[in-house]
Amino acid sequence: MRVSKLFMTTQREIPADAEIPSHQLMLRSGMIRKCASGIYSFMPIGLRSYKKVENIIREEMDNAGAQELIMPALLTAETYQASGRWEKFGPEMFRLEDRGGRPFCLGPTHEEPFTEAVRDTIKSYKQLPVTLYQIQHKYRDEKRPRFGVIRAREFVMKDAYSFDVDEEGLDKSYQAMYKAYRRIFDRLGLDYTVVDADSGAMGGSGSQEFMVKSPIGEDAICYCDDCGYAANEEKAQCTVPEKDNSEALPMEKIHTPDVKTIEELMAFMNTEPSAFVKTIIYNIDGKIVAVMVRGDREINETKLTNLYDATELTLAAFDDVERVTGAKVGFAGPIGLKEKIEVVMDNEVSSMANFIVGACETDYHFKNVNIGRDFTPDKIADVRNAVEGDACPKCGKPLKMARGTEVGHIFKLGTKYSDALGCVYLDKDGRENTMIMGCYGIGVSRTLAAIIEQNHDDDGIKWPVVAAPYKVIVVPTKVNDEENMSLAENIYNRLIEEGVEVLIDDRNERPGVKFKDADLIGIPLRITVGRRASEGIVEIKYRATGETAEVSVEEALVAVRNLG
């Protein structure tokens, strides 16, 4: 392909709304074009790399015995109502009606349509197991689209679903997909880790995420070097520390004027944040709930959502907080509530003694509060985020933390969807049984961004060869010099004859401009035809390492072949 004909515009400046390297570089290199918040077009140069990732996924899925099909993106409400997810998905689901008033949605995920297809096709145990997959657009009305294609409202996902006769069969299907995923991410050269994860709206039991390590990753990973335990922050279990058996001191009300935050309380009372318990008021599906965690901890809203099997969870409005506590925001506590609401206490707080809480009265707190004597929570559960140094739930050694981006997620769904949608088979005795399901997703566009996050420098992208839009770029430095251009064209044509994906930068631009664009786009090997063209000598440069060398044309062609 001739760069002069390439439908592409590069940018030297970083776009103002691009927060992370992959987003910046995908826009600057002309890979994608923003259409609206969280919605992007893939331009020709970007689509080529996207297709490389997609094809690797497809090859490994096919090798694992999965069969590809394609489902519609526009789906009926009835499909999701049968499983209960029409309501469960909440505001993230794009809903619409046709001209006849029939409700539809843009598919956020496809468990239900696949289950219906298998239900209507498979009747006997002899037809099982089966694993089906598609590479399809998904739509979720993200509250805060960000990071380019990493968290978008329209994105491409490979989703697969396995159907088995029993749990043993599911285990085999799950392991087959697990191994296929490892091969996919290994081939793409990603530095990733596999962590235990929350199943979220998908439901089911076993769940693991494939997390690409990145300092700007939107997810936190908790891991243990000693035993190998790894989980994302949403799933990581928090152990209960040894109980504080200190003698219970008399409870006191303390005047704390204009002191609302933990930091202000620390200064006012000259003590550590671990001596405080903060109470946060939530609205959970319309129900007001008080949640208590230690002062220096953060509430894990995923754990809290799962505790209540909630559809929508938000912080309570100021008016609701003041109504149930009788105080301004910042003074909530479990004692003196003006309305009877449920109080959820984190496990860690259950081991504490003589702690400080809000007094449900503006400008006042209680100190020396103890569970049982002064109040009794309605629920005690693990509802906080794990932090570095917490005891590993598996071996007890200190946990470490890292950042990462989820690129793949596998679930053991069990019978959640097959029960709801009547997906059954007849066994060898003619008895009806429910199929056992698994679900396996990879974010295709997100994986592309993750590759860039791990392969870039100040000059641009450093594509691994398997995902590069083109393998080689030939750069003649003087397009108006017949000898220079003739040699460049000769190399270009020979590479085309060998089936190599190659660009030739035939633009009448300064060499520096061409070099900057080649580095920005991230072509793995650059062949520069310059001052020694008359001698048949060219310069090769490897984008990944920056290594350069002056070689003959034949040696340059060998270097291309050795790229893999």
Phi and psi in degrees as a GROMACS rama.xvg file:
@    title "Ramachandran Plot"
@    xaxis  label "Phi"
@    yaxis  label "Psi"
@TYPE xy
-87.804  128.856  ARG-2
-60.4544  -31.2103  VAL-3
-62.7596  -22.4514  SER-4
-103.281  -3.69288  LYS-5
-73.9799  130.046  LEU-6
-78.7255  87.265  PHE-7
-162.35  140.908  MET-8
-131.325  128.044  THR-9
-99.1655  156.987  THR-10
-123.147  139.337  GLN-11
-85.7407  -33.2021  ARG-12
-89.8439  150.304  GLU-13
-78.0705  125.416  ILE-14
-58.1203  140.297  PRO-15
-60.9736  -34.6947  ALA-16
-95.6379  8.40529  ASP-17
-94.5603  114.545  ALA-18
-90.4089  -29.5551  GLU-19
-125.384  160.884  ILE-20
-54.2787  -44.9934  PRO-21
-62.3864  -41.445  SER-22
-64.8178  -46.4156  HIS-23
-59.1016  -47.9967  GLN-24
-74.5814  -32.4653  LEU-25
-66.4459  -36.2673  MET-26
-73.793  -46.2848  LEU-27
-65.4611  -34.9994  ARG-28
-83.5875  -2.60524  SER-29
78.8814  18.8932  GLY-30
-71.6745  -40.0984  MET-31
-131.288  163.336  ILE-32
-135.408  130.042  ARG-33
-76.8045  129.311  LYS-34
-102.273  -39.0416  CYS-35
-162.188  174.858  ALA-36
-57.4706  118.458  SER-37
76.368  13.1646  GLY-38
-132.469  123.221  ILE-39
-133.674  147.037  TYR-40
-93.9061  142.277  SER-41
-93.9273  119.331  PHE-42
-84.9472  169.984  MET-43
-51.5727  -44.8992  PRO-44
-66.9025  -35.2062  ILE-45
-74.806  -37.6915  GLY-46
-64.471  -32.4964  LEU-47
-62.3134  -45.0533  ARG-48
-68.2399  -40.1421  SER-49
-55.7735  -44.7335  TYR-50
-64.598  -33.7082  LYS-51
-62.5311  -46.4892  LYS-52
-63.1796  -45.4272  VAL-53
-59.1163  -41.7873  GLU-54
-69.5874  -35.7942  ASN-55
-63.8822  -43.2575  ILE-56
-59.9862  -46.1849  ILE-57
-63.0457  -42.8142  ARG-58
-60.6675  -44.9549  GLU-59
-73.7039  -32.3357  GLU-60
-66.8178  -43.5852  MET-61
-63.8712  -41.138  ASP-62
-63.7159  -27.7898  ASN-63
-84.1225  0.672144  ALA-64
93.1295  6.75031  GLY-65
-80.0933  151.799  ALA-66
-114.465  133.055  GLN-67
-89.135  141.39  GLU-68
-145.701  -174.459  LEU-69
-140.345  131.369  ILE-70
-104.289  159.604  MET-71
-69.3267  153.274  PRO-72
-86.6605  -24.44  ALA-73
-92.7725  116.068  LEU-74
-126.898  148.786  LEU-75
-75.9456  151.856  THR-76
-61.9708  -36.2032  ALA-77
-56.924  -35.4792  GLU-78
-58.4563  -41.6089  THR-79
-89.2828  -25.2065  TYR-80
-65.6442  -34.5723  GLN-81
-63.322  -31.96  ALA-82
-93.4058  -7.65755  SER-83
87.5856  3.0037  GLY-84
-89.9631  -6.60598  ARG-85
-59.8987  -39.0933  TRP-86
-86.6798  -39.342  GLU-87
-60.4879  -36.8447  LYS-88
-66.7711  -25.6029  PHE-89
65.4127  -148.196  GLY-90
-72.0039  -7.9582  PRO-91
-73.1237  -19.0532  GLU-92
-83.688  127.361  MET-93
-76.9697  114.162  PHE-94
-110.113  146.759  ARG-95
-155.745  170.133  LEU-96
-126.549  148.306  GLU-97
-82.3792  -179.081  ASP-98
-65.0206  -18.0747  ARG-99
-91.1652  1.37488  GLY-100
86.835  7.37708  GLY-101
-78.7061  130.073  ARG-102
-76.7481  138.463  PRO-103
-134.184  172.504  PHE-104
-142.152  160.991  CYS-105
-87.7517  122.991  LEU-106
-55.5491  116.731  GLY-107
-81.7073  -23.7408  PRO-108
-170.677  167.174  THR-109
-127.694  29.3363  HIS-110
-56.493  -46.8028  GLU-111
-65.2107  -49.2542  GLU-112
-60.7597  -38.1994  PRO-113
-65.5478  -42.0919  PHE-114
-62.0242  -41.6901  THR-115
-63.8138  -40.9888  GLU-116
-62.7901  -43.22  ALA-117
-69.4312  -41.5303  VAL-118
-55.4193  -40.5153  ARG-119
-84.9227  -5.93552  ASP-120
-114.008  -42.4798  THR-121
-98.785  131.29  ILE-122
-119.57  -29.3256  LYS-123
-118.82  152.799  SER-124
-59.5318  -23.4369  TYR-125
-66.4164  -20.7026  LYS-126
-90.1816  -0.42669  GLN-127
-112.809  154.157  LEU-128
-80.8085  164.672  PRO-129
-145.728  141.114  VAL-130
-126.063  125.668  THR-131
-117.363  148.657  LEU-132
-147.133  163.151  TYR-133
-143.178  160.73  GLN-134
-118.348  108.656  ILE-135
-143.772  153.25  GLN-136
-72.4787  141.382  HIS-137
-124.217  156.639  LYS-138
-134.676  122.066  TYR-139
-139.778  128.605  ARG-140
-81.431  76.0948  ASP-141
-57.8377  137.354  GLU-142
-62.6372  -37.3618  LYS-143
-140.022  82.1572  ARG-144
-60.6366  138.07  PRO-145
-161.588  169.354  ARG-146
61.4165  35.244  PHE-147
65.215  -126.067  GLY-148
-83.3083  -0.0851218  VAL-149
-72.4342  -41.3014  ILE-150
-131.655  89.5946  ARG-151
-116.388  167.924  ALA-152
-89.6271  -26.2638  ARG-153
-122.933  127.815  GLU-154
-149.927  166.552  PHE-155
-107.936  132.093  VAL-156
-131.711  142.574  MET-157
-93.5997  113.788  LYS-158
-119.566  134.17  ASP-159
-126.165  153.682  ALA-160
-140.361  128.385  TYR-161
-104.968  148.215  SER-162
-130.802  122.91  PHE-163
-132.157  166.597  ASP-164
-83.4845  -23.7912  VAL-165
-156.839  177.361  ASP-166
-63.0111  -35.8518  GLU-167
-62.256  -40.9696  GLU-168
-65.5476  -40.4425  GLY-169
-59.9767  -42.2745  LEU-170
-57.7033  -40.9341  ASP-171
-67.5626  -43.8294  LYS-172
-63.8488  -41.6684  SER-173
-61.5319  -45.1801  TYR-174
-65.8175  -35.635  GLN-175
-63.4683  -41.8351  ALA-176
-70.5101  -38.6048  MET-177
-57.2019  -46.9067  TYR-178
-66.6508  -39.0645  LYS-179
-63.1576  -41.1155  ALA-180
-63.5186  -40.7697  TYR-181
-63.5417  -39.3995  ARG-182
-65.3766  -40.305  ARG-183
-60.5602  -52.6762  ILE-184
-72.682  -27.6401  PHE-185
-66.8431  -44.3598  ASP-186
-62.8511  -32.5352  ARG-187
-81.5016  -2.47118  LEU-188
71.4433  25.8744  GLY-189
-85.4259  143.853  LEU-190
-91.4633  106.839  ASP-191
-136.309  165.601  TYR-192
-136.981  153.413  THR-193
-104.327  125.868  VAL-194
-126.86  151.934  VAL-195
-66.2027  143.952  ASP-196
-141.555  165.983  ALA-197
-85.2087  140.25  ASP-198
-79.3071  -18.2297  SER-199
57.2532  -141.032  GLY-200
-69.5112  -12.7433  ALA-201
-76.0241  -27.9681  MET-202
78.457  -173.645  GLY-203
96.1697  -174.035  GLY-204
-105.534  -92.3057  SER-205
-61.572  141.393  GLY-206
-157.128  130.427  SER-207
-135.437  144.17  GLN-208
-111.719  146.22  GLU-209
-101.332  109.66  PHE-210
-108.233  125.478  MET-211
-87.6586  121.803  VAL-212
-68.4291  132.807  LYS-213
-160.847  135.539  SER-214
-63.4714  -21.2142  PRO-215
-105.967  13.6762  ILE-216
-56.0479  141.947  GLY-217
-81.2268  -7.90864  GLU-218
-113.195  146.909  ASP-219
-97.9407  138.763  ALA-220
-115.107  129.785  ILE-221
-104.101  131.819  CYS-222
-147.281  159.842  TYR-223
-124.818  120.778  CYS-224
-69.1394  -24.8725  ASP-225
-76.6936  -44.9736  ASP-226
-115.091  -7.78062  CYS-227
89.4387  1.46423  GLY-228
-59.703  137.751  TYR-229
-150.049  136.348  ALA-230
-153.055  153.528  ALA-231
-77.6216  165.766  ASN-232
-60.1824  -34.3872  GLU-233
-64.7207  -30.3956  GLU-234
-102.469  -26.1181  LYS-235
-54.2875  126.364  ALA-236
-77.9704  139.46  GLN-237
-106.028  122.675  CYS-238
-78.8629  157.361  THR-239
-91.9098  122.162  VAL-240
-68.9682  168.21  PRO-241
-60.7969  139.904  GLU-242
-67.5104  137.915  LYS-243
-80.5121  112.874  ASP-244
-97.7166  24.4452  ASN-245
-60.3573  149.907  SER-246
-62.1486  133.837  GLU-247
-68.6763  121.125  ALA-248
-89.862  158.577  LEU-249
-61.5682  134.555  PRO-250
-69.1419  137.778  MET-251
-129.347  143.661  GLU-252
-93.9822  128.619  LYS-253
-114.81  131.871  ILE-254
-77.0957  119.719  HIS-255
-128.86  70.9284  THR-256
-61.6127  129.417  PRO-257
57.1463  25.4187  ASP-258
-109.178  107.25  VAL-259
-117.126  -36.5144  LYS-260
-92.051  162.645  THR-261
-60.4337  -39.4768  ILE-262
-63.3607  -42.766  GLU-263
-65.6026  -39.0645  GLU-264
-65.8046  -40.6381  LEU-265
-56.6955  -46.4822  MET-266
-67.9962  -42.0351  ALA-267
-66.6501  -41.4168  PHE-268
-102.349  1.40653  MET-269
52.8614  54.2331  ASN-270
-146.053  175.729  THR-271
-86.7907  156.675  GLU-272
-63.063  -23.9149  PRO-273
-69.4648  -8.66669  SER-274
-87.9256  -7.83801  ALA-275
-105.859  153.853  PHE-276
-126.818  118.537  VAL-277
-93.1909  147.746  LYS-278
-118.606  117.785  THR-279
-108.612  133.262  ILE-280
-97.3159  126.186  ILE-281
-116.327  154.76  TYR-282
-107.528  111.263  ASN-283
-114.225  103.226  ILE-284
51.6869  41.859  ASP-285
86.5409  -2.62917  GLY-286
-104.384  129.072  LYS-287
-85.0383  127.367  ILE-288
-134.895  139.273  VAL-289
-98.482  132.183  ALA-290
-123.471  128.342  VAL-291
-111.777  129.764  MET-292
-139.14  160.657  VAL-293
-58.0936  151.707  ARG-294
-57.8884  -30.2532  GLY-295
-100.341  18.0012  ASP-296
-110.84  162.956  ARG-297
-116.388  141.202  GLU-298
-72.8195  135.028  ILE-299
-91.583  103.186  ASN-300
-69.8754  -23.6877  GLU-301
-68.0521  -46.2902  THR-302
-61.0212  -41.1384  LYS-303
-65.6985  -41.7445  LEU-304
-60.0795  -44.711  THR-305
-65.4967  -35.8004  ASN-306
-59.1893  -36.8146  LEU-307
-102.316  2.39569  TYR-308
48.7291  47.2636  ASP-309
-86.1578  154.376  ALA-310
-92.4278  -42.3009  THR-311
-137.744  130.928  GLU-312
-132.255  124.963  LEU-313
-140.73  160.977  THR-314
-63.6177  141.093  LEU-315
-66.0449  148.273  ALA-316
-65.0291  153.494  ALA-317
-53.6918  -41.3666  PHE-318
-61.6953  -40.1265  ASP-319
-67.2335  -39.7961  ASP-320
-61.9856  -47.5063  VAL-321
-67.5507  -31.7424  GLU-322
-68.3723  -45.9533  ARG-323
-81.3655  -22.6552  VAL-324
-101.868  -23.8681  THR-325
74.7903  15.2168  GLY-326
-140.763  165.817  ALA-327
-68.7864  161.786  LYS-328
-60.176  134.212  VAL-329
113.244  -5.49245  GLY-330
-126.043  21.1065  PHE-331
-71.1765  149.295  ALA-332
-163.044  174.873  GLY-333
-83.3731  -7.99498  PRO-334
-110.636  129.047  ILE-335
88.4502  17.2446  GLY-336
-61.3019  138.752  LEU-337
-83.3452  -16.7575  LYS-338
-128.754  149.782  GLU-339
-76.12  106.982  LYS-340
-128.349  159.523  ILE-341
-71.3801  139.612  GLU-342
-114.202  119.704  VAL-343
-105.296  128.509  VAL-344
-116.133  132.858  MET-345
-65.7584  147.659  ASP-346
-50.3917  -41.1273  ASN-347
-61.5488  -36.8864  GLU-348
-64.7692  -29.054  VAL-349
-63.5267  -17.4186  SER-350
-96.0634  -2.22856  SER-351
-89.316  160.921  MET-352
-141.44  147.817  ALA-353
54.9607  48.6352  ASN-354
-97.8757  173.448  PHE-355
-109.242  135.086  ILE-356
-137.302  164.589  VAL-357
-65.5767  150.206  GLY-358
-100.116  10.2789  ALA-359
54.3164  37.8586  CYS-360
-151.997  127.699  GLU-361
-55.737  130.828  THR-362
72.4214  21.782  ASP-363
-136.836  146.986  TYR-364
-133.101  158.697  HIS-365
-103.216  139.972  PHE-366
-116.283  162.027  LYS-367
61.211  43.9469  ASN-368
-86.2191  138.544  VAL-369
-134.211  140.619  ASN-370
-69.5382  141.875  ILE-371
92.1718  -51.4714  GLY-372
-76.7364  -45.7719  ARG-373
-101.183  -26.1677  ASP-374
-165.073  162.15  PHE-375
-130.744  119.899  THR-376
-70.1886  157.131  PRO-377
-81.0634  -33.1312  ASP-378
-138.121  142.941  LYS-379
-121.564  122.095  ILE-380
-154.509  164.546  ALA-381
-79.4945  104.39  ASP-382
-130.074  22.3194  VAL-383
-118.404  164.362  ARG-384
-77.3667  140.058  ASN-385
-69.2645  152.964  ALA-386
-132.191  160.062  VAL-387
-57.6805  133.624  GLU-388
97.4792  -14.5155  GLY-389
-58.3554  153.974  ASP-390
-70.7378  132.554  ALA-391
-60.9013  130.066  CYS-392
-67.6699  -14.5348  PRO-393
-94.9419  -43.7816  LYS-394
-125.101  -10.445  CYS-395
89.3345  -8.46426  GLY-396
-75.7541  161.693  LYS-397
-63.7268  136.173  PRO-398
-79.4845  150.843  LEU-399
-112.476  162.906  LYS-400
-126.423  146.724  MET-401
-146.521  169.831  ALA-402
-105.854  150.517  ARG-403
-160.774  166.802  GLY-404
-120.075  127.456  THR-405
-72.1986  125.884  GLU-406
-115.235  -19.4813  VAL-407
-146.561  151.781  GLY-408
-149.175  129.286  HIS-409
-122.226  139.74  ILE-410
-128.742  147.175  PHE-411
-99.4607  103.495  LYS-412
-80.2361  -26.5815  LEU-413
69.9491  -129.281  GLY-414
-114.473  15.2173  THR-415
-53.677  -47.5638  LYS-416
-90.3925  -35.2843  TYR-417
-67.5585  -34.3501  SER-418
-65.2596  -49.15  ASP-419
-64.03  -33.3852  ALA-420
-107.461  7.88691  LEU-421
65.7542  40.5969  GLY-422
-89.58  97.7335  CYS-423
-127.755  166.22  VAL-424
-138.086  161.945  TYR-425
-97.5012  128.782  LEU-426
-80.8468  -175.591  ASP-427
-64.8931  -17.9346  LYS-428
-97.2349  6.19058  ASP-429
80.5485  13.1246  GLY-430
-92.075  147.501  ARG-431
-84.9503  130.256  GLU-432
-132.949  151.974  ASN-433
-83.9834  135.682  THR-434
-71.1548  148.171  MET-435
-102.175  129.269  ILE-436
-113.95  153.299  MET-437
-130.526  158.141  GLY-438
-135.723  138.012  CYS-439
-143.248  113.906  TYR-440
-121.05  145.217  GLY-441
-132.321  128.882  ILE-442
-80.4837  107.599  GLY-443
-68.5276  -52.3977  VAL-444
-66.2715  -36.056  SER-445
-65.9276  -39.0072  ARG-446
-62.458  -38.8306  THR-447
-59.334  -45.4382  LEU-448
-65.0505  -37.4514  ALA-449
-64.2602  -36.5014  ALA-450
-60.7371  -43.5083  ILE-451
-65.6634  -40.0174  ILE-452
-57.3874  -34.3073  GLU-453
-95.1876  -3.7975  GLN-454
-139.691  77.0801  ASN-455
-157.555  165.481  HIS-456
-143.378  -168.297  ASP-457
-63.9674  -22.4597  ASP-458
-89.4216  -18.0435  ASP-459
150.42  -155.024  GLY-460
-82.0631  149.005  ILE-461
-125.05  77.1447  LYS-462
-62.1884  136.591  TRP-463
-65.7384  148.052  PRO-464
-54.1829  -37.9621  VAL-465
-65.7207  -20.3715  VAL-466
-115.759  0.949744  ALA-467
-69.7937  141.499  ALA-468
-63.3629  -37.5146  PRO-469
-136.064  148.768  TYR-470
-80.9842  -36.1043  LYS-471
-138.683  147.817  VAL-472
-127.422  129.015  ILE-473
-97.808  124.906  VAL-474
-120.558  100.165  VAL-475
-77.194  131.922  PRO-476
-82.2722  -19.7531  THR-477
-134.86  92.8132  LYS-478
-69.8515  -16.8072  VAL-479
-93.0089  0.487911  ASN-480
-96.4583  117.529  ASP-481
-59.479  -44.5134  GLU-482
-65.3659  -43.4708  GLU-483
-62.606  -48.4909  ASN-484
-70.6898  -34.6148  MET-485
-63.0358  -42.8741  SER-486
-67.4501  -39.9796  LEU-487
-61.8092  -43.1391  ALA-488
-65.8198  -37.4246  GLU-489
-62.1765  -46.2131  ASN-490
-63.5887  -44.9769  ILE-491
-57.8746  -47.8239  TYR-492
-67.7387  -37.6292  ASN-493
-65.155  -38.3821  ARG-494
-67.7469  -38.914  LEU-495
-61.1501  -43.1005  ILE-496
-61.3928  -29.7484  GLU-497
-85.9544  2.04326  GLU-498
79.6465  19.3106  GLY-499
-84.5601  137.393  VAL-500
-77.4471  109.617  GLU-501
-135.668  143.799  VAL-502
-108.644  150.03  LEU-503
-125.079  124.174  ILE-504
-87.9329  88.2061  ASP-505
-92.7718  13.2964  ASP-506
-70.3639  147.281  ARG-507
-85.2444  69.7071  ASN-508
-124.235  162.319  GLU-509
-63.7348  146.417  ARG-510
-54.4522  -37.5184  PRO-511
-60.5779  -38.2392  GLY-512
-63.9678  -43.8815  VAL-513
-64.6613  -42.264  LYS-514
-63.3679  -41.7622  PHE-515
-63.9361  -41.3287  LYS-516
-66.876  -40.2098  ASP-517
-62.2413  -41.2703  ALA-518
-69.2886  -40.2727  ASP-519
-62.3802  -46.1901  LEU-520
-70.1847  -29.2771  ILE-521
89.7728  28.6745  GLY-522
-63.6273  128.037  ILE-523
-58.6945  -35.5613  PRO-524
-134.232  129.459  LEU-525
-110.418  130.276  ARG-526
-110.579  111.987  ILE-527
-100.078  123.198  THR-528
-99.212  109.516  VAL-529
-132.266  -130.326  GLY-530
-66.0158  -20.5716  ARG-531
-106.215  24.6396  ARG-532
-60.1383  -36.6936  ALA-533
-64.3371  -22.6063  SER-534
-92.7439  -2.10133  GLU-535
74.532  24.1936  GLY-536
-109.805  133.241  ILE-537
-127.299  166.427  VAL-538
-105.87  134.736  GLU-539
-111.113  144.485  ILE-540
-136.032  127.884  LYS-541
-89.5538  120.857  TYR-542
-63.8241  -36.7707  ARG-543
-65.2691  -39.4173  ALA-544
-109.447  -18.6166  THR-545
81.0417  0.86391  GLY-546
-65.7876  135.838  GLU-547
-126.813  157.327  THR-548
-160.987  147.524  ALA-549
-95.0914  123.989  GLU-550
-139.611  167.875  VAL-551
-74.6425  165.974  SER-552
-59.5472  -42.6031  VAL-553
-62.7259  -39.8606  GLU-554
-66.4906  -34.6879  GLU-555
-64.2221  -40.0668  ALA-556
-66.8455  -36.1392  LEU-557
-64.2092  -40.7121  VAL-558
-60.5375  -38.0394  ALA-559
-64.4031  -46.3494  VAL-560
-62.5744  -33.3933  ARG-561
-78.4021  -7.67014  ASN-562
-64.7496  -26.8696  LEU-563
